[in-house]
């Protein structure tokens, strides 16, 4: 049984590894021309790290990344509004949240899978069902497989051509991401920060001994010149615009924040969607890639139980859909609340953040971190 995974992002790579652990024949088709350390940072939350532990690569990821033990939401001056301690989950699950460069994570996964199982410069243009599935790529080449896993992102060709569903939604927010080197990161040792202002926010976290990953999110209507980002954060703690200014412009990535309106079919005729192709979310809970990693874990677990492909895909859909949709919907709500522009709404929001007991925050974290399928 030949399994093709369309897309070699974090979800596709993790799925390949999970299936390889069950001695399945897997090939990844990736549109990029090479696997190289591009992109910005990413936080692998406790649920993702549990999966990596089961796949035997947790220690490699921890070594390349940086441990995060608490998450702080602050005002623009970096004064704490909410502080979520993660120690309880570290003790319970035996892993910790890890911030890492996205490129480093992809390289660890690719090396584990074997580069010979990853076909590069293969951008899918057409998928046809006959005796199995045939793929046509933009370079004019062909391939085939009996089983297909669509890990090709929010604008998934697999989803569009096989299921013909999926409506993209705009949050009307823009996001900038960057990685830079700073001498002061030592004082933010094991903490992830997110500063909420009016219609904008700024987050940052150490990803290794030398680098900090940062991101800025702003309501579209407030963006006059996207190339002058630091000027939009002059009312924040001075370290915020400094962090932006000291990052080389070519190392800053900008994109619109969009998600996928929840869909209720992820599989059909031995084709299955995972990650953003199935349930793309806004990044407000830091769970986009983590949910793709959970998809990989559940698929691997079901194949490991000796089920056939149809059973695996049907049960995967049943097991994963509720939580994935919860993440999409909750993340969308957080994106709205964190971007209020009205002074009174911002004041009330900040009062509520301060008043929310840590037990309530921990309860939500538990719901996200639990992977007992």
C-alpha positions as a LaTeX table, in Angstrom:
\begin{tabular}{lrrr}
\hline
Residue & $x$ (\AA) & $y$ (\AA) & $z$ (\AA) \\
\hline
Unk1 & 0.00 & 0.00 & 0.00 \\
Unk2 & 1.60 & 3.24 & $-1.21$ \\
Unk3 & 0.66 & 6.33 & 0.79 \\
Unk4 & 1.26 & 9.79 & $-0.67$ \\
Unk5 & 1.38 & 12.81 & 1.62 \\
Unk6 & 0.85 & 16.03 & $-0.29$ \\
Unk7 & 2.71 & 18.76 & 1.59 \\
Unk8 & 5.89 & 18.67 & 3.64 \\
Unk9 & 5.12 & 21.17 & 6.36 \\
Unk10 & 5.22 & 20.25 & 10.04 \\
Unk11 & 1.93 & 18.32 & 9.81 \\
Unk12 & 2.90 & 16.35 & 6.70 \\
Unk13 & 6.34 & 15.51 & 8.07 \\
Unk14 & 5.00 & 14.39 & 11.45 \\
Unk15 & 2.34 & 12.26 & 9.76 \\
Unk16 & 4.99 & 10.58 & 7.61 \\
Unk17 & 7.02 & 9.77 & 10.72 \\
Unk18 & 3.98 & 8.42 & 12.60 \\
Unk19 & 3.12 & 6.15 & 9.65 \\
Unk20 & 6.72 & 5.02 & 9.17 \\
Unk21 & 6.70 & 3.85 & 12.80 \\
Unk22 & 3.98 & 1.42 & 11.65 \\
Unk23 & 6.14 & 0.19 & 8.73 \\
Unk24 & 3.97 & 1.89 & 6.11 \\
Unk25 & 5.32 & 2.95 & 2.70 \\
Unk26 & 5.10 & 6.75 & 2.69 \\
Unk27 & 6.27 & 9.38 & 0.19 \\
Unk28 & 5.96 & 13.13 & 0.75 \\
Unk29 & 5.47 & 15.47 & $-2.23$ \\
Unk30 & 6.52 & 19.00 & $-1.28$ \\
Unk31 & 6.23 & 22.13 & $-3.44$ \\
Unk32 & 9.39 & 23.84 & $-2.08$ \\
Unk33 & 12.58 & 23.32 & $-4.05$ \\
Unk34 & 14.68 & 22.57 & $-0.97$ \\
Unk35 & 14.37 & 21.94 & 2.73 \\
Unk36 & 16.14 & 24.83 & 4.38 \\
Unk37 & 15.85 & 26.69 & 7.69 \\
Unk38 & 13.46 & 29.44 & 6.59 \\
Unk39 & 10.57 & 31.02 & 8.45 \\
Unk40 & 10.32 & 32.33 & 11.97 \\
Unk41 & 9.75 & 30.72 & 15.34 \\
Unk42 & 7.04 & 28.48 & 16.68 \\
Unk43 & 5.98 & 27.19 & 20.08 \\
Unk44 & 5.38 & 23.48 & 20.34 \\
Unk45 & 2.82 & 23.24 & 23.13 \\
Unk46 & 2.60 & 20.39 & 25.62 \\
Unk47 & 0.20 & 18.34 & 23.46 \\
Unk48 & 2.59 & 18.44 & 20.48 \\
Unk49 & 5.57 & 17.59 & 22.69 \\
Unk50 & 3.71 & 14.54 & 24.04 \\
Unk51 & 3.36 & 13.32 & 20.45 \\
Unk52 & 7.04 & 13.97 & 19.71 \\
Unk53 & 7.90 & 12.04 & 22.87 \\
Unk54 & 5.90 & 9.03 & 21.61 \\
Unk55 & 7.65 & 9.34 & 18.22 \\
Unk56 & 11.08 & 9.35 & 19.87 \\
Unk57 & 12.25 & 12.86 & 18.89 \\
Unk58 & 11.30 & 14.96 & 21.92 \\
Unk59 & 14.88 & 15.29 & 23.18 \\
Unk60 & 16.21 & 16.46 & 19.80 \\
Unk61 & 13.53 & 19.16 & 19.68 \\
Unk62 & 14.16 & 20.25 & 23.27 \\
Unk63 & 17.90 & 20.46 & 22.56 \\
Unk64 & 17.37 & 22.66 & 19.49 \\
Unk65 & 14.73 & 24.83 & 21.18 \\
Unk66 & 14.04 & 26.60 & 24.45 \\
Unk67 & 11.84 & 25.60 & 27.38 \\
Unk68 & 8.77 & 27.74 & 28.13 \\
Unk69 & 7.30 & 27.45 & 31.63 \\
Unk70 & 4.82 & 30.30 & 31.71 \\
Unk71 & 2.75 & 32.41 & 29.35 \\
Unk72 & 2.15 & 36.07 & 30.17 \\
Unk73 & $-0.47$ & 38.36 & 28.70 \\
Unk74 & 0.48 & 41.96 & 29.46 \\
Unk75 & $-0.50$ & 45.54 & 28.74 \\
Unk76 & 1.58 & 47.51 & 26.19 \\
Unk77 & 4.15 & 48.36 & 28.88 \\
Unk78 & 4.67 & 44.62 & 29.58 \\
Unk79 & 2.87 & 44.84 & 32.93 \\
Unk80 & 1.23 & 41.47 & 33.64 \\
Unk81 & $-2.52$ & 41.02 & 33.14 \\
Unk82 & $-2.54$ & 37.21 & 33.15 \\
Unk83 & 0.19 & 34.71 & 34.03 \\
Unk84 & $-0.35$ & 31.04 & 33.20 \\
Unk85 & 2.11 & 28.71 & 34.91 \\
Unk86 & 2.76 & 25.49 & 32.99 \\
Unk87 & 4.62 & 23.55 & 35.71 \\
Unk88 & 1.58 & 21.45 & 36.63 \\
Unk89 & 1.31 & 20.19 & 33.05 \\
Unk90 & 5.05 & 19.56 & 32.86 \\
Unk91 & 4.77 & 17.28 & 35.90 \\
Unk92 & 1.56 & 15.61 & 34.70 \\
Unk93 & 2.68 & 14.82 & 31.15 \\
Unk94 & 6.47 & 14.69 & 31.53 \\
Unk95 & 7.12 & 17.21 & 28.73 \\
Unk96 & 7.30 & 20.99 & 28.48 \\
Unk97 & 6.31 & 23.65 & 25.96 \\
Unk98 & 9.25 & 24.30 & 23.65 \\
Unk99 & 9.91 & 27.36 & 21.49 \\
Unk100 & 12.00 & 26.55 & 18.42 \\
Unk101 & 12.93 & 27.93 & 15.01 \\
Unk102 & 10.45 & 26.51 & 12.50 \\
Unk103 & 13.27 & 25.60 & 10.11 \\
Unk104 & 15.11 & 23.66 & 12.82 \\
Unk105 & 11.98 & 21.67 & 13.64 \\
Unk106 & 11.36 & 20.82 & 9.98 \\
Unk107 & 14.97 & 19.71 & 9.57 \\
Unk108 & 14.77 & 17.39 & 12.61 \\
Unk109 & 11.61 & 15.80 & 11.19 \\
Unk110 & 13.00 & 15.52 & 7.64 \\
Unk111 & 16.20 & 13.85 & 8.85 \\
Unk112 & 14.18 & 11.38 & 10.90 \\
Unk113 & 11.95 & 10.47 & 7.93 \\
Unk114 & 14.84 & 10.27 & 5.45 \\
Unk115 & 15.32 & 12.75 & 2.60 \\
Unk116 & 14.90 & 9.92 & 0.10 \\
Unk117 & 11.21 & 9.79 & 1.10 \\
Unk118 & 10.64 & 13.50 & 0.36 \\
Unk119 & 10.20 & 14.57 & $-3.27$ \\
Unk120 & 10.87 & 18.31 & $-3.65$ \\
Unk121 & 9.64 & 20.84 & $-6.23$ \\
Unk122 & 6.41 & 18.85 & $-6.58$ \\
Unk123 & 3.57 & 21.37 & $-6.54$ \\
Unk124 & 0.30 & 19.52 & $-7.11$ \\
Unk125 & $-1.88$ & 20.83 & $-9.91$ \\
Unk126 & $-4.26$ & 17.89 & $-10.43$ \\
Unk127 & $-5.37$ & 14.77 & $-8.57$ \\
Unk128 & $-7.43$ & 12.13 & $-10.41$ \\
Unk129 & $-9.04$ & 8.94 & $-9.20$ \\
Unk130 & $-8.71$ & 5.80 & $-11.29$ \\
Unk131 & $-6.93$ & 2.68 & $-10.15$ \\
Unk132 & $-5.85$ & 4.49 & $-6.99$ \\
Unk133 & $-4.89$ & 8.13 & $-7.47$ \\
Unk134 & $-2.73$ & 9.84 & $-10.04$ \\
Unk135 & $-1.05$ & 13.19 & $-9.38$ \\
Unk136 & 0.03 & 15.74 & $-11.94$ \\
Unk137 & 2.57 & 18.27 & $-10.74$ \\
Unk138 & 3.27 & 21.73 & $-12.12$ \\
Unk139 & 6.64 & 20.59 & $-13.48$ \\
Unk140 & 4.78 & 18.14 & $-15.75$ \\
Unk141 & 5.74 & 15.02 & $-13.80$ \\
Unk142 & 3.35 & 12.35 & $-12.52$ \\
Unk143 & 3.08 & 10.04 & $-9.53$ \\
Unk144 & 0.50 & 7.65 & $-8.13$ \\
Unk145 & $-0.57$ & 6.09 & $-4.84$ \\
Unk146 & $-3.41$ & 4.05 & $-3.40$ \\
Unk147 & $-3.92$ & 6.31 & $-0.39$ \\
Unk148 & $-3.64$ & 10.11 & $-0.17$ \\
Unk149 & $-3.17$ & 12.40 & 2.82 \\
Unk150 & $-3.71$ & 16.07 & 2.02 \\
Unk151 & $-1.36$ & 18.12 & 4.19 \\
Unk152 & $-1.23$ & 20.95 & 1.67 \\
Unk153 & $-2.42$ & 23.83 & 3.79 \\
Unk154 & $-5.36$ & 26.18 & 4.02 \\
Unk155 & $-5.64$ & 26.51 & 0.22 \\
Unk156 & $-5.45$ & 22.72 & $-0.18$ \\
Unk157 & $-5.62$ & 21.46 & $-3.76$ \\
Unk158 & $-6.54$ & 18.01 & $-2.40$ \\
Unk159 & $-9.52$ & 19.43 & $-0.49$ \\
Unk160 & $-10.70$ & 21.54 & $-3.41$ \\
Unk161 & $-10.47$ & 18.78 & $-6.03$ \\
Unk162 & $-11.64$ & 15.77 & $-3.99$ \\
Unk163 & $-14.17$ & 17.26 & $-1.55$ \\
Unk164 & $-14.88$ & 20.59 & $-3.26$ \\
Unk165 & $-15.52$ & 22.33 & 0.08 \\
Unk166 & $-13.91$ & 24.97 & 2.25 \\
Unk167 & $-14.58$ & 28.67 & 2.68 \\
Unk168 & $-11.71$ & 30.92 & 3.77 \\
Unk169 & $-12.47$ & 33.63 & 6.34 \\
Unk170 & $-10.53$ & 36.84 & 6.86 \\
Unk171 & $-9.94$ & 38.14 & 10.38 \\
Unk172 & $-9.15$ & 41.58 & 8.92 \\
Unk173 & $-5.83$ & 41.46 & 10.74 \\
Unk174 & $-2.26$ & 41.45 & 9.46 \\
Unk175 & 0.60 & 39.55 & 11.08 \\
Unk176 & 4.35 & 40.19 & 10.95 \\
Unk177 & 6.84 & 37.58 & 12.18 \\
Unk178 & 10.55 & 37.86 & 12.71 \\
Unk179 & 13.57 & 36.30 & 14.39 \\
Unk180 & 16.34 & 38.45 & 15.77 \\
Unk181 & 19.36 & 38.29 & 18.04 \\
Unk182 & 19.34 & 40.28 & 21.28 \\
Unk183 & 21.58 & 40.72 & 24.27 \\
Unk184 & 18.70 & 41.27 & 26.69 \\
Unk185 & 16.73 & 38.06 & 26.14 \\
Unk186 & 18.25 & 36.51 & 29.27 \\
Unk187 & 15.78 & 38.39 & 31.46 \\
Unk188 & 12.87 & 36.76 & 29.63 \\
Unk189 & 14.29 & 33.35 & 30.32 \\
Unk190 & 11.46 & 30.79 & 30.14 \\
Unk191 & 8.47 & 33.03 & 29.48 \\
Unk192 & 6.33 & 33.69 & 26.42 \\
Unk193 & 4.98 & 37.25 & 26.35 \\
Unk194 & 2.01 & 38.71 & 24.52 \\
Unk195 & 1.25 & 42.42 & 25.00 \\
Unk196 & $-2.33$ & 43.49 & 24.21 \\
Unk197 & $-2.97$ & 47.08 & 23.15 \\
Unk198 & $-5.76$ & 48.78 & 21.22 \\
Unk199 & $-6.33$ & 46.96 & 17.94 \\
Unk200 & $-2.84$ & 45.52 & 18.06 \\
Unk201 & $-0.64$ & 43.14 & 20.03 \\
Unk202 & 2.94 & 42.01 & 20.15 \\
Unk203 & 4.37 & 38.68 & 21.30 \\
Unk204 & 7.90 & 37.40 & 21.80 \\
Unk205 & 9.74 & 34.37 & 23.13 \\
Unk206 & 13.29 & 33.03 & 23.22 \\
Unk207 & 13.82 & 30.15 & 20.80 \\
Unk208 & 17.47 & 29.37 & 21.63 \\
Unk209 & 20.48 & 30.91 & 23.37 \\
Unk210 & 20.98 & 33.58 & 20.73 \\
Unk211 & 17.58 & 34.33 & 19.19 \\
Unk212 & 14.15 & 35.65 & 20.00 \\
Unk213 & 11.06 & 35.04 & 17.87 \\
Unk214 & 8.55 & 37.88 & 17.76 \\
Unk215 & 5.23 & 38.54 & 16.07 \\
Unk216 & 3.00 & 41.59 & 15.68 \\
Unk217 & $-0.71$ & 41.50 & 14.86 \\
Unk218 & $-2.64$ & 44.65 & 13.88 \\
Unk219 & $-6.19$ & 45.37 & 12.72 \\
Unk220 & $-6.01$ & 46.10 & 8.99 \\
Unk221 & $-7.70$ & 49.49 & 9.34 \\
Unk222 & $-4.83$ & 50.72 & 11.55 \\
Unk223 & $-2.09$ & 49.81 & 9.06 \\
Unk224 & $-1.06$ & 52.82 & 6.99 \\
Unk225 & 2.36 & 51.65 & 5.83 \\
Unk226 & 3.20 & 47.98 & 6.43 \\
Unk227 & 6.92 & 48.72 & 5.92 \\
Unk228 & 7.02 & 51.05 & 8.94 \\
Unk229 & 5.96 & 48.51 & 11.55 \\
Unk230 & 8.01 & 49.87 & 14.48 \\
Unk231 & 6.16 & 53.21 & 14.22 \\
Unk232 & 2.88 & 51.41 & 14.94 \\
Unk233 & 4.21 & 50.30 & 18.34 \\
Unk234 & 5.63 & 53.57 & 19.68 \\
Unk235 & 3.15 & 53.53 & 22.60 \\
Unk236 & 4.43 & 50.09 & 23.69 \\
Unk237 & 7.41 & 49.37 & 25.95 \\
Unk238 & 10.52 & 50.73 & 24.11 \\
Unk239 & 11.91 & 47.22 & 23.76 \\
Unk240 & 9.05 & 46.35 & 21.38 \\
Unk241 & 9.82 & 48.84 & 18.56 \\
Unk242 & 13.53 & 48.20 & 19.20 \\
Unk243 & 13.04 & 44.48 & 18.62 \\
Unk244 & 11.31 & 45.22 & 15.31 \\
Unk245 & 13.87 & 47.83 & 14.18 \\
Unk246 & 16.84 & 45.58 & 14.88 \\
Unk247 & 15.44 & 42.75 & 12.76 \\
Unk248 & 16.67 & 42.83 & 9.13 \\
Unk249 & 13.74 & 43.69 & 6.85 \\
Unk250 & 14.35 & 40.64 & 4.66 \\
Unk251 & 13.87 & 38.43 & 7.73 \\
Unk252 & 10.41 & 39.80 & 8.51 \\
Unk253 & 7.46 & 37.86 & 7.08 \\
Unk254 & 4.01 & 39.41 & 6.67 \\
Unk255 & 0.68 & 37.74 & 5.97 \\
Unk256 & $-3.06$ & 38.22 & 6.38 \\
Unk257 & $-4.61$ & 36.18 & 9.17 \\
Unk258 & $-7.23$ & 33.86 & 7.72 \\
Unk259 & $-8.84$ & 30.62 & 8.79 \\
Unk260 & $-11.09$ & 27.93 & 7.34 \\
Unk261 & $-14.77$ & 27.98 & 8.21 \\
Unk262 & $-15.28$ & 24.61 & 9.97 \\
Unk263 & $-16.00$ & 21.79 & 7.52 \\
Unk264 & $-17.64$ & 18.52 & 8.51 \\
Unk265 & $-16.03$ & 16.12 & 6.06 \\
Unk266 & $-12.30$ & 15.42 & 6.09 \\
Unk267 & $-12.09$ & 12.14 & 4.18 \\
Unk268 & $-13.50$ & 10.30 & 1.19 \\
Unk269 & $-12.47$ & 7.23 & $-0.84$ \\
Unk270 & $-9.05$ & 6.70 & 0.78 \\
Unk271 & $-8.23$ & 10.41 & 0.75 \\
Unk272 & $-7.85$ & 12.21 & 4.07 \\
Unk273 & $-7.12$ & 15.82 & 5.06 \\
Unk274 & $-4.95$ & 16.86 & 7.99 \\
Unk275 & $-3.77$ & 20.12 & 9.53 \\
Unk276 & $-4.67$ & 23.40 & 7.85 \\
Unk277 & $-6.19$ & 21.54 & 4.89 \\
Unk278 & $-8.86$ & 20.22 & 7.30 \\
Unk279 & $-9.10$ & 22.81 & 10.09 \\
Unk280 & $-6.97$ & 25.90 & 9.53 \\
Unk281 & $-7.11$ & 28.17 & 12.55 \\
Unk282 & $-6.00$ & 31.68 & 13.41 \\
Unk283 & $-2.75$ & 31.62 & 15.44 \\
Unk284 & $-4.23$ & 33.09 & 18.62 \\
Unk285 & $-3.94$ & 29.90 & 20.70 \\
Unk286 & $-0.60$ & 28.82 & 19.24 \\
Unk287 & $-2.24$ & 25.57 & 18.17 \\
Unk288 & $-2.16$ & 25.51 & 14.35 \\
Unk289 & 0.82 & 23.18 & 13.90 \\
Unk290 & 0.10 & 21.46 & 17.23 \\
Unk291 & $-3.31$ & 20.34 & 15.97 \\
Unk292 & $-1.73$ & 18.97 & 12.78 \\
Unk293 & 0.68 & 17.03 & 15.00 \\
Unk294 & $-2.29$ & 15.59 & 16.92 \\
Unk295 & $-3.80$ & 14.54 & 13.57 \\
Unk296 & $-0.56$ & 12.70 & 12.79 \\
Unk297 & $-0.60$ & 10.99 & 16.19 \\
Unk298 & $-4.19$ & 9.77 & 15.85 \\
Unk299 & $-3.62$ & 8.45 & 12.31 \\
Unk300 & $-0.50$ & 6.61 & 13.46 \\
Unk301 & $-2.29$ & 5.20 & 16.49 \\
Unk302 & $-5.22$ & 3.90 & 14.40 \\
Unk303 & $-2.97$ & 2.31 & 11.78 \\
Unk304 & $-1.00$ & 0.78 & 14.65 \\
Unk305 & $-4.19$ & $-0.93$ & 15.85 \\
Unk306 & $-4.32$ & $-2.87$ & 12.57 \\
Unk307 & $-7.37$ & $-1.15$ & 11.12 \\
Unk308 & $-7.86$ & $-0.84$ & 7.37 \\
Unk309 & $-7.60$ & 2.52 & 5.60 \\
Unk310 & $-11.34$ & 3.23 & 5.48 \\
Unk311 & $-11.72$ & 2.48 & 9.20 \\
Unk312 & $-8.69$ & 4.61 & 10.06 \\
Unk313 & $-9.88$ & 7.65 & 8.13 \\
Unk314 & $-13.48$ & 7.41 & 9.38 \\
Unk315 & $-12.43$ & 7.02 & 13.01 \\
Unk316 & $-9.77$ & 9.73 & 12.72 \\
Unk317 & $-12.44$ & 12.15 & 11.51 \\
Unk318 & $-14.75$ & 11.18 & 14.40 \\
Unk319 & $-12.00$ & 11.44 & 17.02 \\
Unk320 & $-10.40$ & 14.69 & 15.93 \\
Unk321 & $-13.16$ & 16.94 & 14.61 \\
Unk322 & $-14.69$ & 18.19 & 17.87 \\
Unk323 & $-11.41$ & 19.37 & 19.38 \\
Unk324 & $-10.10$ & 20.85 & 16.12 \\
Unk325 & $-13.29$ & 22.88 & 15.68 \\
Unk326 & $-13.12$ & 23.99 & 19.33 \\
Unk327 & $-9.62$ & 25.35 & 18.67 \\
Unk328 & $-10.71$ & 27.15 & 15.47 \\
Unk329 & $-13.72$ & 28.79 & 17.15 \\
Unk330 & $-12.01$ & 29.70 & 20.43 \\
Unk331 & $-8.98$ & 31.09 & 18.61 \\
Unk332 & $-11.24$ & 33.24 & 16.44 \\
Unk333 & $-12.92$ & 34.67 & 19.55 \\
Unk334 & $-9.57$ & 35.44 & 21.21 \\
Unk335 & $-8.51$ & 37.28 & 18.06 \\
Unk336 & $-11.51$ & 39.58 & 18.35 \\
Unk337 & $-11.25$ & 40.20 & 22.11 \\
Unk338 & $-7.51$ & 40.90 & 21.99 \\
Unk339 & $-8.04$ & 43.52 & 19.27 \\
Unk340 & $-10.71$ & 45.78 & 20.75 \\
Unk341 & $-10.13$ & 49.41 & 19.79 \\
Unk342 & $-12.73$ & 51.05 & 22.05 \\
Unk343 & $-11.18$ & 52.47 & 25.27 \\
Unk344 & $-13.95$ & 51.18 & 27.53 \\
Unk345 & $-13.89$ & 47.72 & 25.94 \\
Unk346 & $-10.10$ & 47.53 & 26.37 \\
Unk347 & $-10.35$ & 48.64 & 30.02 \\
Unk348 & $-13.05$ & 46.05 & 30.79 \\
Unk349 & $-11.12$ & 43.32 & 28.96 \\
Unk350 & $-7.99$ & 44.03 & 30.99 \\
Unk351 & $-9.96$ & 44.05 & 34.27 \\
Unk352 & $-11.44$ & 40.65 & 33.37 \\
Unk353 & $-8.03$ & 39.23 & 32.43 \\
Unk354 & $-6.65$ & 40.25 & 35.84 \\
Unk355 & $-9.71$ & 38.85 & 37.63 \\
Unk356 & $-9.74$ & 35.46 & 35.89 \\
Unk357 & $-8.54$ & 32.83 & 38.39 \\
Unk358 & $-5.56$ & 30.71 & 37.36 \\
Unk359 & $-7.75$ & 27.62 & 37.79 \\
Unk360 & $-9.94$ & 28.80 & 34.87 \\
Unk361 & $-6.89$ & 29.28 & 32.63 \\
Unk362 & $-5.54$ & 25.88 & 33.66 \\
Unk363 & $-8.87$ & 24.24 & 32.85 \\
Unk364 & $-8.70$ & 25.56 & 29.28 \\
Unk365 & $-5.06$ & 24.46 & 28.99 \\
Unk366 & $-6.01$ & 20.97 & 30.17 \\
Unk367 & $-8.59$ & 20.74 & 27.40 \\
Unk368 & $-5.94$ & 21.68 & 24.84 \\
Unk369 & $-3.07$ & 19.56 & 26.19 \\
Unk370 & $-5.02$ & 16.32 & 26.71 \\
Unk371 & $-4.34$ & 13.83 & 23.89 \\
Unk372 & $-6.05$ & 10.76 & 25.35 \\
Unk373 & $-7.85$ & 9.56 & 22.22 \\
\hline
\end{tabular}
